[in-house]
């Protein structure tokens, strides 16, 4: 399973790019950082399958999957979920505690 922090430069703004990607074979989870109108930040992910025509002239991405993609989907979902949980834990760990909270 490959992961990517997406540090490549692009013409898209940072808000339009995933903050992280988890990939296995043709299956990828793009992880997005979102924020509610009240300011609550959270992560969510979308799944995609890359494809290429037999002639190699056309390629693209699909949100539809085949049964043969099941194992890779499970691995990518687990990887995306783990990455999001780690980010949430790191955010919680960075919140300073007061003496009353520590006691």
N, C-alpha and C positions, 0 to 999 in steps of 0.2 A: 504494500500500500504506500502510495506516495502522498506527501503533503506539500503544500505550496503556500507561502505567506504572501504571494502576489505582490512582490516589490518591484516588478517590472514597470517601466514608464509606459504610459498609454495616453491616448487622446481623451479617454473617458475620465471624468472626475472621480475622486476617491469614493464619493457617495454612490456611484454607479457600478463599482467593482466589488466583488466579494472580498471580505477581509481574510479569508482563508479558503483553501480548497483541499479536499481529500479525494484521491483518485485511485482506482484499481481497474486496470484494463481500460475498457471503453466507458466505464461508469464513473461519474464524478458527483460529489456533493459540493456545491458552492455555498459558503457560509456568509451570511449577510448580517451586518450590525444595523439595527433599527432603533427608532426612538418613538415613543408614544407622544401624543400632544402634551401630556403632562410632564414629559421629560424623562420617563423611565426608559432606560436603554436595555436592549435585549438582543439576542442572536436568534436567527432562524436559518434553515438551510433548504435549498432546492436540489433536486436530483436531475441528472441528465445522462444521456447515452450518446457518445459520439459515433458517427457512421461515415462510411465512404462508399461510393458506388464501385461496382466491380471494375469499371474502366478507370477509376481513380480521378475522373474529371470533376466529380461533385462530392462534397463532403458537408457535414453539418452536425446538428445536435437535435436530439429528440427527447421528449419527456415520456415516451412509451418504451416498454421493456419487454424482453422475451423471457420465457421460463429459464433459459440458459443463463440469464443475468442474475438469477436469484442469489447465488452465493456472493457475487461481487457487490450486489445491492446491500446485502446484510453487513458485509465488511465495511463498506463505505458509510452506511448509516451509523454503525457502531463507532467508527472513527470520528465522524462529525459530532455525534453526541458526546463523546469523550472530550473532544477539543472544546466544545461549548461549556461543558461542566467544569473543565480546568480554568477557563476564562472567568466563569462566574465565581469559582472558589478564589481565584487570585484577586478579583475585585473585592470580595468579602474580606480577605486577609489584609488588604491594603487600607481598610477602614480603621482609623485609630480607635482604640478602646479607652474609655475613661476608667478611673480607679473603681467606680461603683460597678461598672460592667465586669471588671476583672475579678472582683471579689466573689 
